[in-house]
C-alpha cells in the first residue's frame, strides 16, 4: 500500500510516542518480509518438494500458484474488512493464521495437504498485509510518515535479494533432515515474535471507517470469475483439456462481465466505477497483468531449467540467481523512484526495454551455450532483466493512478494489488503449463527448448507492456499532488 493510499484512510486516534511507533513499524515490516519471501522461496524449492512428495507438473503448479491466487482473492475484501472489524484485530488474526499455516506447510505429509496449507497461508497473508500500512499511518504524525516509510524500499529490496539465497541455503543445510520444509518452518519463530510484539504495541484504533460497507455480490462475482479461470489453466493440460475446462473459462468471462455490471449499480463498489472510465487505469490493469504474469513465469522457468534440466542443486540455483536479484534491488533502491521524478513515464519505457533485452539475451545464452551454461554466462542477462524490472516496480502504480482523484486512489490501488497477485498466479499456471507441455520429459535438451519458448513469450509480454506504457500519464501521481 502506498503512502498516498494510506493518507485516504481516516484516523480516529492520535499518534503514539515515537518509540512505540517505531516498534509498530517493525512489526509491520516483519509481516511484509514474511509475505514477500514466502511468495518467492517456493519457486526455488518446487523441484525438491515434487521429488519428496511426488505428483506431476500439475501438483507443482498448484503448490506454487495456491498462495498467490488465494492472496489475490483475499485482498479484494480484506481492506474493507479492516474498516468493519478493526485493523489491529485483523492484523493479529492474519499474523496468527499465517504462522499456523506456515507450520502446517512444513509438516504436510502429502501434496494435497500442502496445497491446502498454502491456500490458508495466502488467505491469512491477504488479511495481514493491508492492515499494516493503515496502522502505520495512525501511529506516526503526518510530518514523520514519509520518513518512517523510507526504509520500506531498501528492506524490500534486501528481501528480494535474500529470498532465493535463503531458500537455497536452507535446502542445502537440510536442518534436522527437514529438506524443503525448513523454508516454511522458519516463518514460525518470526511469526510468534511479531504476534507477541504486536499484541503489546499495536494501537487499539487503526483508522477504521464506520461508513464502510462490503459489496458481497461484487466480491462473490470477482472471486468466482478468478477461480473459474485459474483452475482449468493449471489442470487442463495434464487432464487432456476436457470440455469442462473450456466451460469454466467461458463461465469466468461471464462472471467477470457480471462483476463490471454489478460494480456500476452498487452503492458500495469494490472499485470506484469512475476508474473504469479512465484510460490510464484500464490500460494499467493490462500492464500489471502482463508485467507480473511475465515476471512470475520467468522466475518459475529459470528455476525449473536449472534444477530439472541442468540438475543443479537448489543452493547452486539460488546463487546463480543473485545477479537477477541484485539487479532488481539496485534498481529499486537507487533508480525507480528518483528516475520517475526526472524522466516521467520514460522510466517505465527504459525499464521495460531493458527487461525485453535481458530476456532475449537469456534466450540467446541458453541457445548458444546449451548444457554448457555457467553462472558467468548467465549473469549479464540475469542482471539486466532484474534491473529493468526493478525500474518498473516502484513507480508503476503512481503512473497508473496519475489522473485518479483522492477518493479513487485508495480502492484503485487495492484493486491493482489484487490484480498483481492474481497475475503472478496466472503466470505460473498458464506459462508453467506451456513449459511442461513443451518439455515433455525432463531431459536437458527438452527443458532448454521449453525454457527458450517461455522466455520468448515473456519477452513478448514485456514488449506489449512497453507499448501500453505510452498511454499512461506523463508524470507519476505524487508529482501532481
N, C-alpha and C positions, 0 to 999 in steps of 0.2 A: 504494500500500500504506500502510495507516495505521500509526501508532506502535504501537498495540495489537497489530496483526498482526506487526510486527517483533519485539515482545517475546516472541512464541511460538517464535522461531527460536533454537535452542540455539547458544551461542557457544563456539568452541574456540580463540579467540585473544584476547589481551588488547587493550585499546585502544591506538591508535597515539599518538605525540606529536601534540599539538593542531595544530601547523602542517600536518603531513601529513594529519591527519584532515579539516581544512577543505578541503584540496585534493581529497580523495576526494569530499567533499560537492559540490564544484564540478563534478567530472566527472559525478557522478550527476545533478545539476541540468541540466547541458548535455544529457544524453541525454533527460531528461524534457521539456525545452523543445523539442528537435528533434522528438520524437514528437507533442507537443501541437500545434505549429504545422503539422507536415506532415499531420496528420489533418484540418485545417480549411482550409488555403490552397487545396486543390484545388477546394473548393466554389466559391470566387470565380473561380478560373481555368478552371472547367469549360467555359463557353461559348467561351473563347478556344482551349482545347485542341480542342474539337469543330470549330471553324471552321478550324483549321490542319490537323488530321489527318483530318477527315472522319468519317463514321459517323453513325448516327442516335441517337435518345434512349437506346437500349439500350447503345450504346457508352459514352455519357457516364455512365450509371448504373454500368456496370462499372468505369470509371476511378475513380469516387467510392467505390463500395462495396468494391472489391477490397482496399483497405488495411485498413479496419476489420473486414471479415469475416475476413481472414487473421490479423489481430492477435488477434481474439477466439478463434479456433480455436487459435492458438499458445499463448495464455495458459493454456489448460486443462492443458498439460503442462509448460510452462517452469519453473514454480515447483518442481515435483518434480525436474525435470532438474537444477536448480541444486543440490539436495541430493545428487544422484547423481554429477554430473560435476565440480562445483565452480563457485561463483558468480563468482569472478574470471574464470575461463576463459570461461564463458558470456557474461558482460558484454562482454568484449573481442571474442568471436565475434559477438555481436549488434551491437556498435558498428561493427565492420569490415563486416559484411554489410549493415547499414543504409546505411552510407556508399557502398558499391559499388552497392547497389540504387538509391540516390538519383542517382548518376551515370548509371546505366542509364536511369532515368526521363527525365533531362534530355537524353539522347542518342537516345531511342527514335525510330525513323523512321516508325513507324506505330502505330495504336491497339492492335493485338494485343500487340506487344512492350511497350508502355507498361503495359497491364493486367498482363502477366506480371511486370514490374518492380515494379509497385505491390503485387502479391501478395508478392513477395520482401521488399519494404520492411516490410509488415505482419508477416510471419513473423519477420524478424530483430528488428523492434521489440518483438515479444512475448517474444523471448528476452532482450532487453536490459533492459526496464523492471523486471520482478520482481526481478532480481538486485540492482539499485541500492540499494533501501532496506534490503535484508538486509545488504549490505556496510556501509552507514552505521551500522547498529545495532552492528556489530562494532567499528568504529574509534573510536567515542565512548564514554566512560564513561557509565553509566546516568544519572547526575545531570545530564549535559550534553546528553543525547539530545533532549529536547523543545526545548531552546534551539536546538540545531543545526537542527531541523526547522521552527522558527518562520518562517524566510524562505520556506518552500515555498509557502505560500498566496499571499503577495504576488507572488512571482516567477511563479507560475502565472496569477495574475490579470493581471499585466502582459503575459504571453504571450497571454492571451485577447484583451486589448485590441489588442495589436500585430499579431496574426496577419493579420486582414483588411487592416489598413493596410499592412503589409509586402507582402502579395501584390499589392495594388493599385498600390503604389509601384513594385515591381519590374516589373510588367507595363507600367506607364506608361513607365518608363525604357527598356525594351527593350534591355538591355545587350548590345552586340555583336550585335544582331539576334536575340537568344535568345528573344524573345517570352515565352511561358509557361514555357519551360524553366528560366529562372533561379530559379523558386520551388523547384525540386528541386536544381539545381546549387549553390545557396547552402549546402546541407547538407554538401557535400564538405569545404570547409576546416574547418568546425567539427567534423565527424566525425574528421578527421585529427588535429586538436588534441586532442580528447577521447581518441582512441586512444593517441597518444603519451604524453599525461599519465597515462592510466590504466595503461599498461604500467609506469610509474615508481612510482606511488603506491598502487595498489590492493593490499590485503593478500592474501597467498597463501591464507589460510584465511578463509572468509566465512560461518561459521555453518552449514556443511553438516550434514546429519543422516544418519549412516551407516545408520540403520534404515529410511530411506525406501524405498518401492517404487513403481513406476509401474504403474498398473492399465491395461494396454494394451487390454483388452476394453472397459472403460468409456470410455476416450479414443476408441477407434475408433467406438463406437456414437454418442457425442455429436458427434464430428466429422462422421460420415456424416449423422446426422439434421439437423445445422445446414446442411450443404452442400445436401442434398436440398430444403431449404426455400428457400434464397436464390436458387438458380439459376432455378427457374421464376418466381419473383417478378420477377426482372429481365428475363428473356427472353420470358415468356408473352405480354404484350400485343402486342409487335411481331411475334410469330410467329402471332398469332391464337388463342392458348390451345389448342394441340393437346392430344390426350389424354395424352401423356406428361408434360405439366406437372402435370396433376391427379394422375397416378400417382406422380410424385415427391413431391408434397406429402403424399399419403396415406402413402407409404413413410416420409417424415420423421416423421410421428406415431408410426408403428410403431417406428422406430429409437429415438426419444426414450423411448417406453414401455419398450422393452427395456433402455435405459440405466438407468432407475429400478430395474428388477428386478435388473440386474447390480450396481448400487451396494449394494443390500441384502445381496447374497451375497458381495461382495468383502471380502477381509481387508485390502486397502489401497485403499479407495474414493477416487475423485476428490474427492467431497464427503462429509463425515460424514453417514451416513444419518439420524442423530438430528435433524439440522437440518430435515429434511422433515416431522418431527412437530411442529415449532414453527410456530404460526400466523404469527408475525411474519416468519419467514424466507420462507415460501411466499408470503405477501402481498407481502413486499419484492421478490421476484423479479418479480411482476406490476407493482409500482410502477416498478421500474428499467426494465423493458421499455417500459411506456407512456410514462414521462417522457423517457427518452433517445430513443425512437423518434420522439416528437413534436418533440423539440428538433432532432434531425438533419434531419428533414423541413422544419422551419421555416427553418433556415439555408439548406438547398438551395433551397427555393422562393423565398425572398426574393431570393436571388442570381439565379435564373432570371428572375424577374419584372422586376427592374431592368435586367438586361443583355439578355435576349431580347425582353421586352415593351416596355420603355422605351428600349432601345438605348443605355443608359448605358455609359460605359467602365468597365473594372474599377476604375480609381482612383476614379472618381465613386461607384461602388457601395461600395467599401471605406470611403470617407469617410462615406457615408450610414449605414453600419452602426456607426459609432463610438458613437452613443448606446446601442445594444444592448450592445456590448462593454463600454462604460463602466459601464452599469447592472449588468452581471454582475460586473465587477471590484469595484465599490464594495460590492456585497452580499457577495461572497466575502471581501474584505479586512476589512470592518468590521462585517458583520452576522451571517453564518451561524453561526459558532462561538459568539460571545458570546450571541446571542439564544437559541440552543438550550439553553444552560445556564440561562437565566432563564425562558423560556417553555415549554420542553419541546417536545413534538411540535406544539404550536400554531405553532411556527416554520415547520414544513413546510406547514401549512394556510395560513398567511399568504402564504408564497412561492408556493404553487400557485394560490391565489386571485388574486394579483397577475398571475401568468402567464396565467391564463384571461382576466382583464380586459384585459391588454395585447394578447393575440392577437385578441380580439374588437374592441378599439379599432382594431387594424391592419386588420381586415376592413372596419370602418366607414370608415376613412380611404381605403382603396383604392376602395371602392364610391362614396364621396361625391366624391372628388377625381378619380378616374379617371386619365387620362393627364396631368392637371394636378398630380399629386403632386410635392412637393419634399422636400428634406431637412428643412425646417422642419415640414411637415405630418406626416412620418413619425416625427420624433424623439421626441415624447412616448410614443407607443405602443411604439416600439422600446426606449426606456429602461425603461419599466415591465415589458415582457416579460423583458428581460435581468435586471433587478433581482429579479423574482420567481423566476426560475430560479436566480440566484446564491444566494438564501437557502436553496435546497434542496441545492446541490452539496456543501457541507462536511459537514453533519450527517447526511445521508441514511443512509449505511452504518452509522453509530453507532446510529441508531434501529432499523434492520433487525436488527442483531446485539445489540440491547439485552438479550435474555434468553438469549443464547448463552453457553456455557461457554468458558473459556480455550482448551480443546482444540478446540472447534468454530469459534472465531472466525477462525483462520488460513485454513483451507480455505474457510470460508464467504465471507470477504472476497475470496479469489481467484476463486471462482465468480461473485460479484457483479460483479467487474471484467470477467470474460469476458462475462457477460450484458449489461453496459453497452455494451461494444464491439459485440456482436452486434446489440443493439437499434439502435445507430447505423446499422449496415449495413442492417437490415431497414427502418428508417425511410426511408432513401434509396431502397431498392429498391421497397418497396410504395407509399409515398406519392409517390415520383418517378414511378412508373408511373401513378398516379392523375392527377398533374399533366399529364403528356404526353397521356394519354388524353382529358382534358377540353380541353386547349389545341388539339389537332388540328394547328394550324399556329401559327407564332409571331407572329401579329398582336397588336397591343396589346390589343384587346378580348378575344380568346380567352385570352391569357395572364393578364389580370386576373381573368376568370371562373374559370379553373382555379386560380389562386393563392388566391382567396377561398374556394373549395371546400376546398382542402387546409388552409388556415388554420382553417376551421371544424372539420375533423377533429382538428387539433392541439389546439384549444381543448377538444374533447370528450375527448381522451385526458388532457389536464391535469386536467379536471374529474373523470374517473374515478379518477385517482391521488389527487386530493384526498379523495374519498370513502374510498378504501382506506387512506389515511394514518391514519384514526381507529382502525384495527386494530393499529397499531404500539404498542410500549411507550411509556409516558408520558415517560420520561426517556432520553437517549442513553446508550450503553454506558459512556462514560468517566465519567459521573456516578454509575455504580453500582459502580465499582471502588474 
